Amino acid sequence: MKVVRMNHLKSNSGGKTAAFFDIQTDDGIIIKGFRIVNGSNGLFISAPDEKGKDGKYYETVTLPKEMKNDLEKLALEEYNKTKG
């Protein structure tokens, strides 16, 4: 798995989203729309989601916990490396 795009957002944009990124699996599948979010306990990743008819947001990609932890480490390393 690797990060194929990292799009940093300006810190004065007012939201908690710090960046958007896409990943490519080892099988070549690209999943777009992951986010790096600046939360109260620091940066974390958020999977792509969409708003349901009830107004709540639901993740459209669900990863096993171990895979999500590995992806978070990989994405945050790439984020810090490309932060500029």
Phi, psi and omega in degrees: 000138178213155176277124182255347177207136176227114182245102180286142174257151178293141184292342180268014182286350174091340181266177180269348180287123181266331182195158170249147176210157178242151178238158172237128179284169178296340178272000178091005179279129179259129178244121185257153170101012173290154180231151167255124186246139177266096182264181182294336179255019179108192183281143174209166179261153177230133180287159176304143180217169176216154183277128178276173180297339180274002178088354178270157178262139181233134178294137178264350177230125179245125181248146172299151185306314182297318179293321179295320177298317178296317180295320180298315179299313180298313183293318180291325175298314180295320179300311181292326180291324185260004186301320176067000000 
